[in-house]
Amino acid sequence: MEGGAMMETVETVGLLACNVPFFSIFLALLAAIVTPLLPRGSRAAERLTLAAAAVIGALSAYLLAALAETGRSFTFMMGHFPAPWGNELRAGPLEALLALFFSIVLFLSLLGNAEAAREDIPKERRGLYGVMIDLMLGSLLALIYTNDLFTAYVFIEINTIAACAIVAAKDCGETVRAALRYLVMSLVGSGLVLISISLLYDLTGHLLMPDLHAAVAKLISAGLHTRSLTVSLALMTIGLAIKSALYPFGSWLPDAHGSATNASSAVLSGLVLKGHIFLIIKVFYRVFGTDTVRLLRGDTALLVFGLLGMVMGSLHALRQTNAKRMIAWSSVAQVGYIFLGIGMNTPAGFAAACLHMLVHAAVKPMLFTAAGGLIAVSGHEKELHFLKGAFYGSRWAGVGLIAGACSMIGVPAFAGFASKLSLASASLASAAAVPGLSALALSSLLNALYYVPAAIVILTPQEAPDAARMRHSLPSYKGAMAAFLALNFFLGLFYDPVMRVIGQGLAVLG
C-alpha cells in the first residue's frame, strides 16, 4: 500500500507488524549468510538456526495477534519499486498463521532430531546443512508472503536447491541418488511454473498478483485467450503439484524420505511441501480467481487427483515394510486430502484444506521424529519387524508414533479428526459429496490398516531386550516430542479459533 492506504494500515496494525514479513525473510537469509562464518564442527550453526526460527516465530505470533484482531491484510512494497523491478509482500491472518506454525514446527523438528543429525551428518557438512535449513526457511516465508509471481519463482528455485541439499546431507550413495531424483523432478516442476508465468506475462504484461487478477478477469469477460489461460493454469498447477508430491507426481518423496536424516524428512514433509501448496491456493484466489478456475476446469482436475492420491498413497503405504517409507507414502495420501479441499473450490473446502495443511505440518514431523527414535533403539534398522518392542526402549518415541497414527487415522480428540471432519463437512456442501466422503472413509480405513500393525509391533515386548533398547531419550528429544503432542491435541480439541483465523485470512485473500 502507498500513501493514505499505507498510513491507514500503519495506524490500524502498527509499524512493527507491517515490517514483520520483510524482517522474517531477512532474518532467515541473514542466518544463512552468517552461518559459514561460524567455527566448523561446533554447534553454533545449529543454535543460530534454532534462534532464527524462534525469533521469526515470535514475530509471526505478534503479526497474527495484530491481524486477527482486525481481520485485515496489507501489502509492503520493498524499495518502492513496482514489479517487475521491485518486490511486493502481502500479509493477512492466514499468512501470519502459516508463518507461525511453520516456525514452530521447524524449531521442534530440529530440536528433536539434533542428536541424530550430529550422528548422520559429517562435521564438515554441518555448517552447510545449517545454511540450507536457513535458506529453506527464508524461501518458505517468501512463498507465503510474496505478492508477485516472479519473486515466487525465484524462491521456488532457492527452496529446491536447499531441499535437495538437505536430503543429500547424509554421506551415502543412497541419499545422493534420492536427492538427484528429487532435483530432476523439482526442476521439471519449476520449469513448468516458469513457462506458465512467462505466458501470463505475455498475455497481461503484469507480474503482481492483483494486477494479474484484474487482467485475467478482463480477458475472460471478453472471451479472449481462453485456451492460453487454460494452458497457463494447467502448467502452473501441474508444476506446483509435482513439487507438492501430489499423486502420481510424488513418487520421488518416499526415496527422499527413506534415505534422508530424520530432521530432513521432518522438514521436507512438514514444511517444504506446504509452501508450494499454499502458492497454489494463492494462484487460485489472487491470480486467476476461483470463478475463472471453475470455468477453466482447473478445480475438477485437482479434485480428481486429490481423490486418487488419498487412496493410492494409502495403498502404497500399506505395502511398505520400511518404517520411513511407509510414513512417506502416507504423506502422499495426506497431500491428496489437502487437494481434495482445494478441488472443491468452495470457501469451506479451502478452509478445510488449510486446516489439514496445518495438521499435516504438525503431525508428520512428529511421526518422522518418533520413527527416528524407535529406529535408534532398534540397532538403526528401518524395517518394521526389527522395531518389535522398540516402545520400551524409547517411550516418548513410541507415544509420538501412536499419537501420530491416531491423528492420521482420524481418532477423535486428535488433530487429524478435526481436519477430516472439516473436509467431510465441506464435501457434503459441495458437488463432490459422494466421491469425497467415500475417499475419506476408504483412506481412513487404509490408514488404520498400516498404522495399527506398526503400533502393535512396537508395543510387542521382546523376549530378551538388549541394553540398547532401554536407553532413555535425551531431554531435547523429550521436550520436542511433548511439544509436538501438545500441538497435536490443540489442533484436535481447540480447532475452532484456528478455523476462524483461516476464514478471516481466506476472506481477504482474494
C-alpha positions as CSV (number, residue, x, y, z in Angstrom):
1,M,0.0,0.0,0.0
2,E,1.1,3.5,-0.7
3,G,0.1,7.0,0.5
4,G,-3.1,7.2,2.6
5,A,-3.7,3.5,2.4
6,M,-0.3,2.7,3.8
7,M,-0.8,5.2,6.6
8,E,-4.2,3.7,7.4
9,T,-2.6,0.2,7.6
10,V,0.2,1.5,9.9
11,E,-2.4,3.1,12.2
12,T,-4.5,0.0,12.3
13,V,-1.9,-2.7,12.5
14,G,1.2,-0.9,13.8
15,L,4.5,-0.1,12.2
16,L,6.3,-3.1,13.6
17,A,3.7,-5.5,12.4
18,C,3.8,-4.0,8.9
19,N,7.6,-4.8,8.8
20,V,7.3,-8.4,10.1
21,P,7.1,-10.2,6.8
22,F,10.2,-8.5,5.4
23,F,12.2,-8.9,8.6
24,S,11.2,-12.5,8.9
25,I,12.6,-13.3,5.5
26,F,15.6,-11.1,6.1
27,L,16.5,-12.8,9.4
28,A,16.3,-16.3,7.8
29,L,18.6,-15.2,4.9
30,L,20.9,-13.3,7.3
31,A,21.3,-16.5,9.3
32,A,22.3,-18.3,6.1
33,I,24.9,-15.7,5.4
34,V,26.4,-15.7,8.9
35,T,26.5,-19.5,9.4
36,P,29.6,-20.1,7.2
37,L,31.5,-17.6,9.3
38,L,30.9,-19.7,12.5
39,P,33.5,-22.2,13.7
40,R,33.4,-25.5,11.8
41,G,32.3,-28.6,13.7
42,S,30.8,-26.5,16.5
43,R,27.1,-26.4,17.5
44,A,27.0,-22.7,16.7
45,A,25.2,-23.2,13.4
46,E,22.6,-25.4,14.9
47,R,22.0,-22.9,17.7
48,L,21.8,-20.0,15.3
49,T,19.2,-21.8,13.1
50,L,17.1,-22.6,16.2
51,A,17.4,-19.0,17.4
52,A,16.3,-17.6,14.0
53,A,13.3,-19.9,13.9
54,A,12.4,-18.9,17.5
55,V,12.6,-15.1,16.7
56,I,10.7,-15.5,13.5
57,G,8.0,-17.5,15.4
58,A,7.7,-14.7,17.9
59,L,7.5,-12.0,15.2
60,S,4.8,-14.1,13.4
61,A,2.8,-14.5,16.6
62,Y,2.9,-10.7,17.1
63,L,1.7,-10.2,13.5
64,L,-1.0,-12.8,13.9
65,A,-2.3,-11.1,17.0
66,A,-2.4,-7.7,15.2
67,L,-4.1,-9.0,12.1
68,A,-6.5,-11.5,13.7
69,E,-7.9,-8.6,15.8
70,T,-8.7,-6.5,12.7
71,G,-9.2,-9.3,10.1
72,R,-7.3,-7.1,7.6
73,S,-4.4,-7.5,5.3
74,F,-1.7,-5.2,4.0
75,T,1.0,-5.0,1.3
76,F,4.5,-3.8,1.6
77,M,6.4,-2.7,-1.5
78,M,10.2,-3.3,-1.0
79,G,12.2,-0.4,-2.2
80,H,9.1,1.4,-3.5
81,F,9.7,0.0,-7.0
82,P,6.8,-1.6,-8.8
83,A,7.0,-5.1,-10.2
84,P,8.9,-6.4,-12.2
85,W,11.7,-4.3,-10.8
86,G,10.6,-4.4,-7.2
87,N,9.0,-6.9,-4.9
88,E,5.8,-6.7,-3.1
89,L,4.9,-8.6,0.1
90,R,1.4,-9.2,1.4
91,A,0.3,-10.4,4.8
92,G,-3.1,-11.3,6.2
93,P,-4.2,-13.5,9.1
94,L,-3.7,-16.7,7.2
95,E,-0.2,-15.9,6.1
96,A,0.7,-14.9,9.7
97,L,-0.8,-18.2,11.0
98,L,1.2,-20.3,8.5
99,A,4.4,-18.5,9.3
100,L,3.9,-19.0,13.0
101,F,3.1,-22.7,12.6
102,F,5.9,-23.4,10.2
103,S,8.5,-21.7,12.5
104,I,7.3,-23.7,15.5
105,V,7.4,-27.0,13.5
106,L,10.9,-26.2,12.2
107,F,12.2,-25.4,15.7
108,L,10.7,-28.6,17.1
109,S,11.9,-30.8,14.2
110,L,15.5,-29.5,14.5
111,L,15.4,-29.7,18.3
112,G,14.0,-33.3,18.4
113,N,16.4,-34.6,15.8
114,A,19.5,-32.7,16.8
115,E,21.4,-35.7,18.2
116,A,20.5,-37.8,15.2
117,A,21.6,-35.1,12.8
118,R,25.0,-34.8,14.6
119,E,25.5,-38.6,14.1
120,D,24.3,-38.7,10.5
121,I,25.9,-35.6,9.1
122,P,29.7,-35.3,8.8
123,K,31.3,-32.5,10.8
124,E,32.5,-30.7,7.7
125,R,28.9,-30.6,6.3
126,R,27.1,-29.4,9.4
127,G,27.6,-25.7,8.6
128,L,26.4,-26.2,5.0
129,Y,23.4,-28.1,6.4
130,G,22.6,-25.1,8.7
131,V,22.9,-22.7,5.7
132,M,20.4,-24.8,3.7
133,I,17.9,-25.0,6.5
134,D,18.0,-21.2,6.8
135,L,17.6,-20.8,3.1
136,M,14.7,-23.2,3.1
137,L,13.0,-21.2,5.9
138,G,13.6,-17.9,4.1
139,S,12.2,-19.2,0.8
140,L,9.2,-20.8,2.6
141,L,8.4,-17.5,4.2
142,A,8.8,-15.7,0.9
143,L,6.4,-18.1,-0.8
144,I,3.9,-17.3,2.0
145,Y,4.2,-13.6,1.8
146,T,5.1,-12.7,-1.8
147,N,2.6,-10.8,-3.9
148,D,4.2,-11.3,-7.3
149,L,4.8,-14.4,-9.4
150,F,8.3,-13.8,-10.5
151,T,9.5,-13.4,-6.9
152,A,7.6,-16.6,-6.1
153,Y,9.5,-18.4,-8.9
154,V,12.9,-17.2,-7.6
155,F,12.2,-18.5,-4.1
156,I,10.8,-21.8,-5.6
157,E,14.2,-22.4,-7.0
158,I,16.0,-21.4,-3.8
159,N,13.7,-23.8,-2.0
160,T,14.5,-26.5,-4.4
161,I,18.3,-26.2,-4.0
162,A,18.0,-26.0,-0.3
163,A,15.7,-29.0,0.0
164,C,17.9,-31.2,-2.3
165,A,21.0,-30.3,-0.2
166,I,19.1,-31.2,3.0
167,V,18.2,-34.6,1.6
168,A,21.8,-35.2,0.4
169,A,23.4,-34.1,3.7
170,K,23.8,-37.7,4.9
171,D,27.0,-39.0,3.4
172,C,25.9,-42.1,1.5
173,G,25.2,-43.1,-2.1
174,E,21.5,-43.8,-1.4
175,T,20.8,-40.2,-0.3
176,V,22.7,-38.7,-3.3
177,R,20.6,-40.8,-5.7
178,A,17.4,-39.8,-3.9
179,A,18.5,-36.1,-3.9
180,L,19.3,-36.2,-7.7
181,R,15.9,-37.7,-8.4
182,Y,14.3,-35.1,-6.3
183,L,16.3,-32.4,-8.1
184,V,15.2,-33.6,-11.5
185,M,11.5,-33.8,-10.6
186,S,11.7,-30.4,-8.9
187,L,13.3,-28.8,-11.9
188,V,10.6,-30.2,-14.1
189,G,8.0,-28.7,-11.8
190,S,9.7,-25.3,-11.5
191,G,10.2,-25.2,-15.3
192,L,6.5,-25.7,-15.9
193,V,5.8,-22.9,-13.4
194,L,8.3,-20.6,-15.2
195,I,6.6,-21.3,-18.6
196,S,3.2,-20.5,-17.0
197,I,4.5,-17.2,-15.6
198,S,6.0,-16.3,-18.9
199,L,2.8,-17.0,-20.7
200,L,0.8,-15.0,-18.2
201,Y,3.2,-12.1,-18.5
202,D,2.9,-12.2,-22.3
203,L,-0.9,-12.1,-22.2
204,T,-1.2,-9.5,-19.5
205,G,2.0,-7.6,-19.1
206,H,1.8,-8.0,-15.3
207,L,3.6,-9.9,-12.6
208,L,1.8,-8.6,-9.4
209,M,-1.0,-10.9,-8.4
210,P,-3.7,-8.2,-8.1
211,D,-2.8,-6.7,-11.5
212,L,-2.8,-10.2,-13.0
213,H,-6.2,-11.0,-11.4
214,A,-7.7,-7.8,-13.0
215,A,-6.1,-8.5,-16.4
216,V,-7.2,-12.2,-16.4
217,A,-10.8,-11.2,-15.5
218,K,-10.9,-8.7,-18.4
219,L,-9.7,-11.4,-20.8
220,I,-12.2,-13.9,-19.6
221,S,-15.1,-11.4,-19.8
222,A,-14.1,-10.5,-23.3
223,G,-13.7,-14.2,-24.3
224,L,-10.0,-13.7,-25.3
225,H,-7.1,-16.1,-25.0
226,T,-9.2,-18.6,-23.1
227,R,-7.0,-21.5,-24.4
228,S,-3.8,-19.8,-23.5
229,L,-5.1,-19.1,-20.0
230,T,-6.2,-22.7,-19.7
231,V,-2.7,-23.8,-20.7
232,S,-1.1,-21.4,-18.2
233,L,-3.3,-22.6,-15.4
234,A,-2.6,-26.3,-16.2
235,L,1.2,-25.7,-16.4
236,M,1.2,-23.8,-13.1
237,T,-1.0,-26.4,-11.3
238,I,1.0,-29.4,-12.6
239,G,4.3,-27.7,-11.8
240,L,3.3,-27.0,-8.2
241,A,1.6,-30.4,-7.9
242,I,4.9,-32.1,-8.7
243,K,6.7,-30.0,-6.1
244,S,3.9,-30.7,-3.6
245,A,4.2,-34.5,-4.1
246,L,0.6,-34.9,-5.3
247,Y,0.0,-38.4,-6.7
248,P,1.1,-39.5,-9.3
249,F,3.7,-36.8,-9.3
250,G,5.1,-37.6,-5.8
251,S,6.9,-40.9,-6.4
252,W,10.2,-39.1,-5.6
253,L,9.1,-38.4,-2.0
254,P,9.5,-41.9,-0.5
255,D,13.0,-42.2,-1.8
256,A,13.9,-38.8,-0.4
257,H,12.4,-39.6,3.0
258,G,13.7,-43.1,3.2
259,S,17.3,-42.2,2.9
260,A,17.5,-38.7,4.4
261,T,18.2,-37.8,8.0
262,N,15.2,-37.7,10.4
263,A,15.4,-33.9,10.6
264,S,15.4,-33.6,6.8
265,S,12.5,-36.0,6.5
266,A,10.5,-34.0,9.1
267,V,11.3,-30.6,7.4
268,L,10.7,-31.8,3.9
269,S,7.3,-33.4,4.7
270,G,6.1,-30.9,7.2
271,L,7.2,-27.7,5.6
272,V,8.6,-27.7,2.1
273,L,5.6,-29.3,0.5
274,K,3.2,-26.8,2.2
275,G,4.9,-23.8,0.7
276,H,4.1,-24.9,-2.8
277,I,0.5,-26.0,-1.8
278,F,-0.2,-22.6,-0.4
279,L,1.1,-21.0,-3.5
280,I,-1.5,-23.0,-5.5
281,I,-4.2,-21.5,-3.2
282,K,-2.8,-18.0,-3.8
283,V,-2.7,-18.5,-7.5
284,F,-6.4,-19.7,-7.5
285,Y,-7.5,-16.8,-5.3
286,R,-5.3,-13.9,-6.3
287,V,-4.2,-14.6,-9.9
288,F,-7.0,-16.5,-11.8
289,G,-9.8,-16.1,-9.3
290,T,-11.9,-19.1,-8.2
291,D,-14.7,-18.4,-10.7
292,T,-12.1,-18.5,-13.6
293,V,-10.6,-21.6,-12.2
294,R,-14.0,-23.2,-12.2
295,L,-14.6,-22.0,-15.8
296,L,-11.3,-23.5,-16.9
297,R,-12.0,-26.8,-15.0
298,G,-8.8,-26.5,-13.0
299,D,-10.6,-27.3,-9.8
300,T,-12.1,-30.5,-11.3
301,A,-8.6,-31.8,-12.2
302,L,-7.2,-31.2,-8.7
303,L,-10.3,-32.8,-7.2
304,V,-9.7,-36.0,-9.2
305,F,-6.0,-36.1,-8.5
306,G,-6.7,-35.4,-4.8
307,L,-9.2,-38.3,-4.6
308,L,-6.7,-40.6,-6.4
309,G,-3.8,-39.5,-4.1
310,M,-5.8,-40.2,-1.0
311,V,-6.4,-43.8,-2.0
312,M,-3.3,-44.7,-3.9
313,G,-0.9,-43.1,-1.4
314,S,-2.5,-45.2,1.3
315,L,-2.4,-48.4,-0.8
316,H,1.4,-47.8,-1.4
317,A,1.9,-47.2,2.3
318,L,0.1,-50.4,3.1
319,R,2.7,-52.4,1.0
320,Q,5.8,-50.9,2.8
321,T,8.0,-52.8,5.2
322,N,10.3,-49.8,5.8
323,A,9.0,-47.5,8.5
324,K,10.1,-44.2,7.0
325,R,8.9,-45.2,3.5
326,M,5.5,-46.1,5.0
327,I,5.3,-42.7,6.6
328,A,6.4,-41.0,3.4
329,W,3.8,-42.7,1.3
330,S,1.3,-41.7,4.0
331,S,2.4,-38.1,3.3
332,V,1.4,-38.6,-0.4
333,A,-2.0,-39.7,0.8
334,Q,-2.4,-36.7,3.1
335,V,-1.4,-34.3,0.4
336,G,-4.3,-35.8,-1.5
337,Y,-6.6,-34.8,1.4
338,I,-5.4,-31.2,1.0
339,F,-6.0,-31.2,-2.7
340,L,-9.5,-32.6,-2.2
341,G,-10.4,-29.5,-0.2
342,I,-8.8,-27.2,-2.9
343,G,-10.5,-29.1,-5.7
344,M,-13.9,-28.4,-4.1
345,N,-13.3,-24.7,-4.9
346,T,-15.6,-23.5,-2.1
347,P,-14.8,-21.4,0.9
348,A,-15.4,-24.4,3.2
349,G,-13.2,-26.6,1.0
350,F,-10.3,-24.1,1.0
351,A,-10.7,-23.7,4.8
352,A,-10.6,-27.4,5.4
353,A,-7.6,-27.8,3.1
354,C,-5.8,-25.1,5.1
355,L,-6.6,-26.8,8.4
356,H,-5.4,-30.2,7.1
357,M,-2.2,-28.4,5.8
358,L,-1.6,-27.2,9.4
359,V,-2.4,-30.7,10.8
360,H,-0.1,-32.4,8.5
361,A,2.6,-29.9,9.2
362,A,2.3,-30.6,12.9
363,V,1.8,-34.4,12.9
364,K,4.0,-35.7,10.1
365,P,7.3,-34.3,11.6
366,M,6.3,-35.8,14.9
367,L,5.9,-39.2,13.1
368,F,9.3,-39.0,11.5
369,T,10.9,-37.8,14.7
370,A,9.2,-40.7,16.6
371,A,10.3,-43.2,13.9
372,G,13.9,-41.9,14.2
373,G,13.8,-42.6,18.0
374,L,12.4,-46.1,17.5
375,I,14.9,-46.9,14.8
376,A,17.8,-45.7,17.0
377,V,16.9,-48.1,19.8
378,S,16.5,-51.0,17.3
379,G,20.0,-51.1,16.0
380,H,19.3,-48.4,13.4
381,E,17.1,-50.9,11.5
382,K,14.3,-49.3,9.5
383,E,12.3,-52.5,8.7
384,L,9.2,-52.7,10.7
385,H,9.8,-56.2,12.0
386,F,13.0,-55.0,13.6
387,L,11.1,-52.4,15.6
388,K,9.5,-55.1,17.8
389,G,9.4,-53.9,21.4
390,A,11.0,-50.6,20.5
391,F,8.4,-48.7,22.5
392,Y,10.1,-49.9,25.7
393,G,13.5,-48.5,24.6
394,S,12.1,-45.1,23.9
395,R,8.7,-44.5,25.4
396,W,8.5,-40.9,24.1
397,A,9.1,-42.0,20.6
398,G,6.5,-44.8,21.0
399,V,3.9,-42.4,22.3
400,G,4.7,-40.0,19.4
401,L,4.2,-42.7,16.8
402,I,0.9,-43.9,18.4
403,A,-0.4,-40.4,18.7
404,G,0.6,-39.5,15.2
405,A,-1.1,-42.8,13.9
406,C,-4.3,-41.9,15.8
407,S,-4.2,-38.5,14.2
408,M,-3.7,-39.8,10.7
409,I,-6.5,-42.4,11.2
410,G,-8.8,-39.7,12.5
411,V,-9.4,-40.7,16.1
412,P,-11.5,-38.1,18.0
413,A,-9.5,-35.5,20.1
414,F,-6.5,-35.9,17.8
415,A,-5.6,-33.3,15.1
416,G,-6.5,-35.4,12.1
417,F,-10.0,-35.9,13.3
418,A,-10.7,-32.1,13.2
419,S,-9.4,-31.7,9.7
420,K,-11.1,-34.8,8.3
421,L,-14.4,-33.7,9.9
422,S,-13.9,-30.3,8.2
423,L,-13.2,-32.0,4.9
424,A,-16.3,-34.2,5.3
425,S,-18.5,-31.2,6.1
426,A,-17.1,-29.3,3.1
427,S,-17.7,-32.3,0.9
428,L,-21.4,-32.5,2.0
429,A,-21.9,-28.9,0.9
430,S,-20.2,-29.4,-2.5
431,A,-20.9,-31.3,-5.7
432,A,-18.2,-33.8,-4.6
433,A,-20.2,-35.2,-1.7
434,V,-20.3,-38.9,-2.7
435,P,-16.7,-39.3,-4.0
436,G,-15.3,-37.1,-1.3
437,L,-16.9,-38.9,1.6
438,S,-16.2,-42.3,0.0
439,A,-12.5,-41.5,-0.4
440,L,-12.3,-40.1,3.1
441,A,-13.8,-43.3,4.6
442,L,-11.6,-45.6,2.4
443,S,-8.4,-43.7,3.0
444,S,-9.0,-43.6,6.8
445,L,-9.6,-47.4,6.8
446,L,-6.4,-47.9,4.9
447,N,-4.5,-45.6,7.3
448,A,-5.7,-47.9,10.1
449,L,-4.5,-51.0,8.2
450,Y,-0.9,-49.9,8.2
451,Y,-0.6,-47.7,11.3
452,V,-2.3,-50.1,13.7
453,P,0.0,-53.0,12.9
454,A,3.0,-50.7,13.2
455,A,1.8,-49.6,16.7
456,I,1.2,-53.3,17.7
457,V,4.8,-54.2,16.6
458,I,6.5,-51.5,18.7
459,L,4.2,-52.5,21.7
460,T,5.0,-56.2,21.5
461,P,7.7,-57.0,24.1
462,Q,10.9,-58.7,23.1
463,E,11.7,-61.9,24.9
464,A,15.2,-60.7,25.8
465,P,15.6,-56.9,25.1
466,D,19.1,-55.7,24.9
467,A,20.6,-52.8,26.8
468,A,20.4,-50.5,23.8
469,R,16.7,-50.7,23.8
470,M,16.5,-49.5,27.4
471,R,18.3,-46.2,26.6
472,H,16.5,-43.1,27.8
473,S,15.7,-40.3,25.4
474,L,17.6,-37.0,25.6
475,P,15.9,-34.0,27.2
476,S,15.8,-32.1,23.9
477,Y,14.0,-35.1,22.3
478,K,11.5,-35.4,25.1
479,G,10.8,-31.7,25.0
480,A,10.3,-31.6,21.3
481,M,8.0,-34.7,21.4
482,A,6.0,-33.3,24.3
483,A,5.5,-30.0,22.3
484,F,4.5,-32.0,19.2
485,L,1.9,-33.9,21.2
486,A,0.6,-30.6,22.7
487,L,0.3,-29.1,19.3
488,N,-1.5,-32.2,18.0
489,F,-4.1,-32.1,20.8
490,F,-4.5,-28.4,20.5
491,L,-5.5,-28.7,16.8
492,G,-7.7,-31.6,17.7
493,L,-9.6,-30.1,20.6
494,F,-9.4,-26.3,20.0
495,Y,-9.6,-26.0,16.2
496,D,-12.4,-23.5,16.2
497,P,-10.2,-20.5,16.8
498,V,-7.8,-21.8,14.1
499,M,-10.7,-22.1,11.7
500,R,-11.8,-18.6,12.5
501,V,-8.4,-17.2,11.6
502,I,-8.3,-19.3,8.4
503,G,-11.7,-18.0,7.5
504,Q,-10.6,-14.4,8.1
505,G,-7.5,-15.0,6.0
506,L,-9.4,-16.5,3.1
507,A,-11.9,-13.7,3.2
508,V,-9.2,-11.1,2.4
509,L,-7.0,-13.3,0.3
510,G,-8.9,-12.8,-3.0
